[in-house]
Amino acid sequence: MAGTGWGCLSPAAPASAPAGRWHSRQCRQTLLSLRRLEGSSCQYDAIEVYDGKYLGSPLLGKVCQNNHRVFKSSGYQMTILFRSDSSVTRRGFQAYYSSFPASSSTAEDYSCGGLLSSPSGTLQSPFYPRNYPNNANCVWEIEVKNNFLVTLTFRDVQMEGGRCLSDYVEVYDGPLYTSPLLGKFCSGYGRTYKSSSNLLTVRFYSNSRYTYRGFQADYYSTPADQNTMLSCLPDYMRAVVSRYYLQSQGYSPWKLSLNDPSCKPNITSEYVIFDIPYTRCGTVREGNNNTITYSNLIRGSSSGTVITRTRNLHLHIHCKMLQNTWAEIMYVAEDNFEVNETQYGRYDVNLTFYHSAYFSWPVYDSPYYVNINQDLFLEAYLHSSDSNLVLFVDTCVASPTPHNFTTMTYDIIRNGCVRDSTYATYYSPYNHVVRFKFNAFQFIHYGPSVYLQCELVVCRAYDYSSRCYQGCITRSKREASSGQERVTVVAGPIRLREGGTEKP
């Protein structure tokens, strides 16, 4: 075969099919799969890829080897030239391409995943219904109100099939990896999953050469069984058991006790309520590299006075801290009747401005009016009765608006790495309190207000393998949003005084 052939990938093709075999269509990435061309120096047969509409555009690369090459255009057009001489012919080549939004400078410039806390909503793969990128690792946490369950239905799923080794979706009944895997799939539709708690995690991963439409799913919340309820609050666990439920199973509301029998419940006309401290009433604290667990046991006995054919009730209470997340579990053992209830909550962390480095006079004004370059003192405070927890400031980002911390931002500290030269830390007498400062500034071409969003991590004290003791960690933008849980707090606005003087 002799001659040349060329094609320009342009926005003339229909948007409903943004990826496939090589022909005219909007593109930002092309994958060339070379089956075989003549020679190894590209002297005889070759494929040339140009960054633009014409052959005179910048040359992205020239290939003729039996390998796989990926090219990314700087705009919405790409030209591919295939040439061969008249001497030797081989099988040729095959190319695939995928497109990305024109606002993205590269395929990796996207964000996905995060916390979904509305009672219902929708989640989908990046760029859906256009093709997803081939390097995605997105984690969504769907967290509804306590004592509600999550129902998740996948309306559309299209990705590379087979054994789901490269591209797939995983659904976890709770936090990522530490909870039961409800399903892993890469095709089909109408799949429905229901959580056993108020938290469900979805992970989307792609790492194949070929990309497809991806997925779209809807979720909604429904009330859980109200017979037993558990809340992990900052200072104690609250376990609530229905009196009607106890009596229907043959147990007396007045014969319930904890590990420490001296800690008594509050019995109302409808419920038996235990407020269980994390550090008293027989609560047991355990931990490993990823989890802190507080456990107690509610024991119950039959309401009979002489004999009983009902086994003793053992109601196990567990509050688990995974990074910054409480896993709240209540279940009945001893083979009587299994009751499993799991709830998840977030730590209560405050971020407060102070007037001085003594941290004795908090700022209550909103907005907080300051001068340019003025010292701004902040204290992050974790509300918890457990003194063996430590708080760590991982990231603080400033923005001129309170709802957008991705477009126009300024990093003060990122992944534990200080980015602002005025940032400094102060001594704190408590592990659960972090104090730091930076100097006031303003955004050019924006209004006088500045908002601060900080991500903080909670760990076990003296666990030197945890994030709190790792300090500065360099990671890519995509990896930073791939699901590590943190406490996010927004403070502000900080507003410059009109005619404010600069600090000397």
C-alpha positions as CSV (number, residue, x, y, z in Angstrom):
1,M,0.0,0.0,0.0
2,A,1.4,3.3,-1.0
3,G,0.3,6.9,-0.4
4,T,-0.8,9.1,2.4
5,G,-4.0,9.7,4.4
6,W,-4.9,12.3,6.9
7,G,-7.8,13.3,9.1
8,C,-8.7,16.2,11.3
9,L,-10.6,15.6,14.5
10,S,-13.0,18.5,14.6
11,P,-16.2,19.6,16.4
12,A,-18.3,18.8,13.3
13,A,-19.3,15.4,14.5
14,P,-22.4,14.8,16.7
15,A,-21.8,15.2,20.5
16,S,-23.7,12.1,21.3
17,A,-20.7,9.9,20.5
18,P,-17.6,11.7,21.6
19,A,-15.3,8.6,21.5
20,G,-14.6,5.7,19.2
21,R,-12.5,4.8,16.2
22,W,-10.6,7.5,14.4
23,H,-12.7,9.9,12.3
24,S,-13.9,13.5,12.5
25,R,-15.0,14.5,16.0
26,Q,-14.0,16.8,18.8
27,C,-11.0,15.4,20.6
28,R,-8.5,16.1,23.3
29,Q,-6.7,12.8,23.5
30,T,-5.8,10.2,20.9
31,L,-4.4,6.7,21.6
32,L,-2.6,5.1,18.6
33,S,-2.4,1.3,18.8
34,L,0.3,0.3,16.2
35,R,-0.2,-3.2,15.0
36,R,2.7,-3.1,12.5
37,L,4.3,-0.7,10.2
38,E,7.5,-1.1,8.1
39,G,10.8,-0.1,9.8
40,S,11.8,1.2,13.2
41,S,13.1,4.7,12.2
42,C,9.8,5.8,10.6
43,Q,11.7,6.4,7.4
44,Y,9.4,4.4,5.2
45,D,6.0,4.1,6.9
46,A,4.9,6.4,9.7
47,I,2.0,8.1,11.4
48,E,2.4,11.8,12.3
49,V,0.2,13.6,14.8
50,Y,-0.2,17.3,14.7
51,D,-1.6,19.6,17.3
52,G,-4.2,21.5,15.3
53,K,-6.2,21.5,12.1
54,Y,-3.4,21.6,9.5
55,L,-0.3,19.7,8.7
56,G,1.7,22.8,9.5
57,S,0.5,22.7,13.1
58,P,3.0,21.7,15.8
59,L,4.1,18.1,15.5
60,L,3.1,16.1,18.7
61,G,4.9,13.0,17.6
62,K,5.8,10.4,14.9
63,V,5.3,6.7,15.5
64,C,5.9,3.4,13.6
65,Q,6.8,0.9,16.3
66,N,4.5,-1.8,17.5
67,N,3.6,0.0,20.7
68,H,0.9,2.2,22.3
69,R,1.3,6.0,22.2
70,V,-1.0,8.6,23.7
71,F,-1.2,12.2,22.4
72,K,-3.1,15.2,23.9
73,S,-4.1,18.2,21.9
74,S,-4.0,21.7,23.3
75,G,-7.3,22.6,21.6
76,Y,-10.3,21.0,20.0
77,Q,-8.7,19.8,16.8
78,M,-6.0,17.3,16.0
79,T,-4.6,16.1,12.6
80,I,-3.3,12.6,11.9
81,L,-1.2,11.9,8.8
82,F,-0.5,8.3,7.7
83,R,2.2,7.8,5.0
84,S,3.7,4.7,3.4
85,D,6.1,3.9,0.5
86,S,5.6,1.4,-2.3
87,S,8.0,-1.4,-1.1
88,V,6.7,-3.3,1.9
89,T,3.2,-3.3,3.4
90,R,2.2,-4.5,6.9
91,R,-1.1,-4.7,8.8
92,G,-1.2,-0.9,9.6
93,F,-2.6,0.8,12.7
94,Q,-5.7,1.4,14.7
95,A,-6.5,4.5,16.8
96,Y,-9.0,5.4,19.4
97,Y,-9.7,8.8,20.9
98,S,-11.6,10.4,23.8
99,S,-12.7,14.0,24.4
100,F,-12.5,16.2,27.4
101,P,-14.1,19.6,28.1
102,A,-12.4,22.5,26.4
103,S,-12.1,24.3,29.8
104,S,-9.7,21.5,31.0
105,S,-6.1,21.9,30.0
106,T,-5.4,18.2,30.4
107,A,-7.2,15.0,30.9
108,E,-6.3,15.1,34.6
109,D,-7.7,18.5,35.2
110,Y,-11.0,17.5,36.7
111,S,-12.6,16.8,40.1
112,C,-14.9,14.1,41.1
113,G,-16.2,12.4,44.3
114,G,-16.9,14.0,47.6
115,L,-19.5,14.0,50.3
116,L,-23.2,13.9,49.3
117,S,-25.4,14.8,52.3
118,S,-28.8,15.7,50.8
119,P,-31.7,13.4,51.3
120,S,-31.6,12.5,47.6
121,G,-29.5,13.3,44.6
122,T,-27.6,12.1,41.6
123,L,-23.9,11.1,41.0
124,Q,-22.2,10.3,37.7
125,S,-18.8,9.6,36.3
126,P,-16.6,12.6,35.1
127,F,-17.9,14.2,31.9
128,Y,-21.0,11.9,31.7
129,P,-22.6,11.4,29.2
130,R,-19.3,12.1,27.4
131,N,-16.5,9.6,27.8
132,Y,-14.8,9.5,31.2
133,P,-11.0,9.9,31.5
134,N,-8.8,6.8,31.6
135,N,-7.2,7.7,34.9
136,A,-10.1,8.4,37.3
137,N,-10.2,7.4,40.9
138,C,-13.4,8.9,42.4
139,V,-15.0,8.3,45.8
140,W,-18.4,9.5,46.8
141,E,-19.7,9.2,50.4
142,I,-23.5,9.4,50.5
143,E,-24.3,10.3,54.1
144,V,-28.0,11.0,55.1
145,K,-29.5,11.8,58.5
146,N,-29.0,9.4,61.4
147,N,-31.4,6.5,61.5
148,F,-32.0,6.7,57.8
149,L,-30.9,4.3,55.1
150,V,-29.6,4.9,51.6
151,T,-31.0,3.4,48.5
152,L,-28.9,3.7,45.4
153,T,-30.0,2.8,41.8
154,F,-27.7,2.8,38.7
155,R,-29.7,4.1,35.7
156,D,-27.0,3.8,33.1
157,V,-23.7,1.9,33.1
158,Q,-21.4,1.7,30.1
159,M,-17.6,1.0,30.5
160,E,-15.1,-1.6,29.4
161,G,-16.7,-5.0,30.2
162,G,-15.2,-8.4,30.8
163,R,-13.9,-9.1,34.3
164,C,-14.0,-5.5,35.4
165,L,-10.2,-5.3,35.9
166,S,-9.5,-1.9,34.5
167,D,-12.7,0.2,34.7
168,Y,-15.4,-0.5,37.4
169,V,-17.7,0.8,40.1
170,E,-17.6,-0.5,43.7
171,V,-20.3,0.0,46.3
172,Y,-19.5,-0.3,50.0
173,D,-21.9,-0.6,52.9
174,G,-20.2,2.1,54.9
175,P,-16.7,3.7,54.6
176,L,-14.4,2.7,51.8
177,Y,-12.5,-0.6,52.2
178,T,-13.4,-1.0,55.9
179,S,-17.0,-2.0,55.2
180,P,-18.6,-4.9,53.3
181,L,-18.4,-4.7,49.5
182,L,-22.0,-4.8,48.2
183,G,-21.1,-4.9,44.6
184,K,-18.4,-4.5,41.9
185,F,-19.5,-4.1,38.2
186,C,-18.7,-2.5,34.9
187,S,-21.9,-3.0,32.8
188,G,-25.7,-3.3,33.1
189,Y,-28.3,-1.0,34.4
190,G,-31.1,-1.0,37.1
191,R,-28.8,-2.3,39.8
192,T,-30.1,-1.2,43.2
193,Y,-28.2,-1.3,46.6
194,K,-29.5,-0.5,50.0
195,S,-27.3,0.4,53.0
196,S,-27.6,-0.9,56.5
197,S,-26.8,2.5,57.9
198,N,-26.9,6.2,56.9
199,L,-23.6,5.9,54.9
200,L,-22.9,4.3,51.6
201,T,-19.7,4.7,49.6
202,V,-19.3,4.6,45.8
203,R,-15.9,4.3,44.1
204,F,-15.3,4.7,40.4
205,Y,-12.0,3.6,39.0
206,S,-10.7,3.7,35.4
207,N,-7.3,2.7,34.1
208,S,-7.9,1.3,30.6
209,R,-6.8,2.5,27.1
210,Y,-10.4,2.8,26.0
211,T,-13.1,4.8,27.7
212,Y,-16.9,4.9,27.4
213,R,-19.9,6.8,28.6
214,G,-19.6,5.9,32.2
215,F,-22.4,5.7,34.7
216,Q,-25.2,7.7,36.3
217,A,-27.0,6.8,39.5
218,D,-29.7,8.2,41.8
219,Y,-30.1,7.8,45.5
220,Y,-32.7,8.6,48.2
221,S,-33.0,8.1,51.9
222,T,-35.7,6.1,53.8
223,P,-36.3,5.8,57.6
224,A,-34.6,2.9,59.4
225,D,-36.0,0.6,62.0
226,Q,-36.8,2.8,65.0
227,N,-36.7,0.0,67.7
228,T,-33.0,0.8,68.5
229,M,-31.2,4.0,67.7
230,L,-27.6,5.1,68.4
231,S,-25.8,8.4,68.2
232,C,-22.1,9.0,68.7
233,L,-22.0,12.5,70.1
234,P,-18.8,14.5,71.0
235,D,-18.8,13.6,74.7
236,Y,-20.9,10.4,74.9
237,M,-22.8,7.6,73.1
238,R,-26.6,7.8,73.2
239,A,-28.4,4.5,72.9
240,V,-32.2,4.5,72.7
241,V,-34.3,1.4,72.9
242,S,-38.0,1.2,72.4
243,R,-39.9,0.0,75.5
244,Y,-42.5,-1.6,73.3
245,Y,-39.8,-3.5,71.4
246,L,-38.3,-4.8,74.7
247,Q,-41.6,-5.9,76.1
248,S,-42.6,-7.6,72.8
249,Q,-39.4,-9.7,73.1
250,G,-40.0,-10.5,76.8
251,Y,-37.4,-8.1,78.4
252,S,-38.0,-5.7,81.2
253,P,-37.1,-2.0,80.7
254,W,-36.0,-1.8,84.4
255,K,-33.6,-4.7,84.1
256,L,-31.1,-3.1,81.6
257,S,-27.6,-2.3,82.6
258,L,-24.2,-1.4,81.2
259,N,-20.7,-2.9,81.9
260,D,-20.7,-0.6,84.9
261,P,-24.1,-1.3,86.6
262,S,-23.9,2.0,88.5
263,C,-24.6,4.0,85.3
264,K,-28.3,4.0,85.1
265,P,-30.6,4.8,82.1
266,N,-33.3,7.4,81.8
267,I,-36.6,5.5,81.4
268,T,-39.5,7.4,79.8
269,S,-43.0,6.2,78.8
270,E,-41.7,5.1,75.4
271,Y,-37.9,4.6,75.6
272,V,-35.0,3.5,77.6
273,I,-32.2,6.0,77.0
274,F,-28.5,5.4,77.9
275,D,-26.0,8.3,77.7
276,I,-22.7,6.4,77.8
277,P,-19.5,8.5,78.4
278,Y,-16.5,7.4,76.3
279,T,-14.2,7.4,79.3
280,R,-16.5,5.9,82.0
281,C,-19.3,3.4,82.7
282,G,-17.2,0.5,81.6
283,T,-16.6,1.8,78.0
284,V,-13.7,0.0,76.4
285,R,-11.3,1.9,74.0
286,E,-9.5,0.0,71.3
287,G,-7.6,1.1,68.2
288,N,-5.4,0.1,65.2
289,N,-3.8,2.0,62.4
290,N,-7.2,3.0,60.9
291,T,-9.9,2.8,63.6
292,I,-10.6,3.9,67.1
293,T,-13.4,1.9,68.7
294,Y,-15.4,2.7,71.9
295,S,-17.5,-0.2,73.1
296,N,-20.0,-1.0,75.8
297,L,-22.6,-3.6,76.4
298,I,-26.3,-3.3,77.4
299,R,-27.4,-6.4,79.3
300,G,-31.1,-7.3,79.7
301,S,-33.0,-10.0,81.4
302,S,-36.5,-11.5,81.2
303,S,-39.4,-9.7,82.7
304,G,-40.5,-13.0,84.4
305,T,-40.1,-13.5,88.1
306,V,-39.7,-17.3,88.5
307,I,-38.8,-18.9,85.2
308,T,-38.0,-17.7,81.7
309,R,-37.5,-19.3,78.3
310,T,-35.9,-16.1,76.9
311,R,-32.1,-15.8,76.7
312,N,-30.4,-12.9,78.3
313,L,-30.2,-9.8,76.0
314,H,-26.8,-8.6,75.0
315,L,-27.0,-5.3,73.1
316,H,-23.5,-4.4,71.8
317,I,-22.7,-0.7,71.4
318,H,-19.8,0.4,69.2
319,C,-18.7,3.9,68.2
320,K,-15.9,3.7,65.6
321,M,-13.8,6.6,64.4
322,L,-12.4,6.1,60.9
323,Q,-10.2,9.1,60.2
324,N,-12.8,11.7,61.0
325,T,-15.9,9.5,60.8
326,W,-18.0,7.9,63.5
327,A,-19.3,4.4,62.8
328,E,-22.1,3.8,65.2
329,I,-23.2,0.2,65.6
330,M,-25.8,-1.5,67.8
331,Y,-26.6,-5.2,67.6
332,V,-28.0,-8.0,69.7
333,A,-25.9,-11.2,70.1
334,E,-26.5,-14.6,71.8
335,D,-28.5,-15.9,68.9
336,N,-31.8,-14.4,70.2
337,F,-32.7,-12.2,67.3
338,E,-30.1,-10.2,65.3
339,V,-30.5,-6.4,65.4
340,N,-27.8,-4.6,63.4
341,E,-27.9,-0.8,63.3
342,T,-25.0,1.3,62.1
343,Q,-24.9,5.1,61.9
344,Y,-22.2,7.5,60.9
345,G,-21.5,11.0,62.0
346,R,-18.9,13.7,61.7
347,Y,-16.6,15.2,64.3
348,D,-17.6,18.6,65.7
349,V,-14.7,21.0,64.9
350,N,-14.7,24.7,65.4
351,L,-12.4,27.2,63.6
352,T,-12.2,30.5,65.5
353,F,-10.3,33.8,64.9
354,Y,-8.6,35.4,67.9
355,H,-7.4,39.0,68.4
356,S,-3.9,38.0,69.6
357,A,-1.4,35.3,70.0
358,Y,-2.5,34.7,73.5
359,F,-5.7,33.1,72.2
360,S,-7.8,34.4,75.0
361,W,-10.1,36.8,73.2
362,P,-12.1,35.3,70.3
363,V,-13.5,37.3,67.4
364,Y,-17.2,37.3,67.4
365,D,-17.8,39.9,64.7
366,S,-18.9,38.9,61.2
367,P,-17.5,40.0,58.9
368,Y,-14.1,40.3,60.7
369,Y,-12.7,43.7,59.5
370,V,-8.9,43.7,59.3
371,N,-6.0,45.8,57.9
372,I,-3.9,44.6,55.0
373,N,-1.0,42.4,56.2
374,Q,-2.5,42.2,59.7
375,D,-1.7,39.0,61.7
376,L,-4.7,36.7,61.8
377,F,-4.8,34.2,64.6
378,L,-6.9,31.0,64.3
379,E,-7.6,28.1,66.6
380,A,-9.1,24.8,65.5
381,Y,-10.9,23.0,68.4
382,L,-12.1,19.3,68.4
383,H,-15.0,18.7,70.7
384,S,-14.4,15.3,72.3
385,S,-14.2,14.0,75.8
386,D,-11.3,11.6,74.7
387,S,-8.0,13.3,75.5
388,N,-6.1,10.7,73.4
389,L,-7.1,12.2,70.1
390,V,-4.9,14.6,68.1
391,L,-6.0,17.2,65.6
392,F,-3.9,18.0,62.5
393,V,-4.3,20.9,59.9
394,D,-3.8,19.3,56.5
395,T,-5.0,22.0,54.1
396,C,-6.2,25.7,54.3
397,V,-7.3,27.4,51.2
398,A,-8.5,31.0,50.8
399,S,-11.2,32.1,48.3
400,P,-13.0,35.4,47.5
401,T,-16.3,33.6,47.7
402,P,-17.7,31.2,50.3
403,H,-19.0,28.5,47.9
404,N,-16.2,28.0,45.4
405,F,-12.8,26.8,46.7
406,T,-11.6,25.4,43.3
407,T,-11.6,28.2,40.7
408,M,-10.0,31.3,42.3
409,T,-8.0,30.1,45.4
410,Y,-4.8,30.8,47.3
411,D,-3.1,28.0,49.2
412,I,-2.0,28.8,52.8
413,I,-1.1,25.2,53.6
414,R,-1.7,22.2,51.3
415,N,-1.4,18.5,52.3
416,G,0.6,19.6,55.3
417,C,3.0,21.7,53.2
418,V,3.2,25.4,54.0
419,R,2.6,27.5,50.9
420,D,2.3,31.0,52.5
421,S,5.4,32.6,53.9
422,T,3.5,34.3,56.7
423,Y,2.0,31.0,58.0
424,A,3.2,30.0,61.5
425,T,2.0,27.6,64.2
426,Y,1.7,28.2,68.0
427,Y,2.1,25.9,71.0
428,S,-1.1,24.4,72.3
429,P,-1.5,22.6,75.7
430,Y,-4.0,20.1,74.2
431,N,-3.8,17.6,71.5
432,H,-7.3,18.4,70.2
433,V,-6.5,22.1,69.8
434,V,-4.3,23.5,66.9
435,R,-3.3,27.2,66.7
436,F,-1.7,29.0,63.8
437,K,-1.6,32.4,62.0
438,F,-1.1,34.1,58.7
439,N,-1.2,37.7,57.4
440,A,-4.2,39.3,55.8
441,F,-4.3,39.8,52.1
442,Q,-6.8,40.5,49.3
443,F,-7.5,39.0,45.9
444,I,-6.6,41.2,43.0
445,H,-9.6,42.2,40.8
446,Y,-12.1,40.8,43.4
447,G,-14.0,42.2,46.3
448,P,-12.5,42.9,49.7
449,S,-13.8,39.6,51.3
450,V,-11.7,36.5,51.9
451,Y,-13.1,33.1,53.1
452,L,-11.0,30.3,54.5
453,Q,-11.7,26.6,54.1
454,C,-9.6,24.2,56.2
455,E,-9.4,20.4,56.1
456,L,-8.4,18.8,59.4
457,V,-7.7,15.2,60.3
458,V,-8.3,13.5,63.6
459,C,-6.0,10.6,64.7
460,R,-5.0,8.7,67.8
461,A,-2.4,10.4,69.9
462,Y,1.1,8.9,69.5
463,D,0.1,6.8,66.5
464,Y,3.1,7.8,64.4
465,S,1.9,5.9,61.4
466,S,-1.2,8.1,61.1
467,R,-1.7,11.2,58.9
468,C,-1.3,13.5,61.8
469,Y,2.3,12.7,62.2
470,Q,3.3,12.5,58.5
471,G,3.7,16.2,58.0
472,C,4.1,17.5,54.5
473,I,3.0,15.1,51.8
474,T,3.3,15.9,48.1
475,R,0.4,14.4,46.0
476,S,-1.3,15.2,42.7
477,K,-4.6,17.1,42.5
478,R,-6.4,13.9,41.4
479,E,-5.1,11.8,44.3
480,A,-5.9,14.5,46.8
481,S,-9.6,14.2,46.0
482,S,-9.8,10.4,45.8
483,G,-11.6,9.9,49.0
484,Q,-9.5,10.3,52.2
485,E,-11.9,11.6,54.8
486,R,-11.4,14.9,56.5
487,V,-13.2,17.5,58.6
488,T,-13.9,20.5,56.5
489,V,-14.5,23.9,58.2
490,V,-15.2,27.2,56.5
491,A,-14.4,30.5,58.3
492,G,-15.0,34.1,57.3
493,P,-15.6,36.5,55.8
494,I,-12.4,38.4,56.5
495,R,-12.9,41.9,55.1
496,L,-10.4,44.7,54.6
497,R,-11.2,48.0,56.1
498,E,-11.6,50.8,53.7
499,G,-8.4,52.9,53.8
500,G,-6.9,50.3,56.1
501,T,-3.2,50.9,56.9
502,E,-0.6,48.3,56.1
503,K,1.1,46.6,59.0
504,P,4.6,48.1,59.5
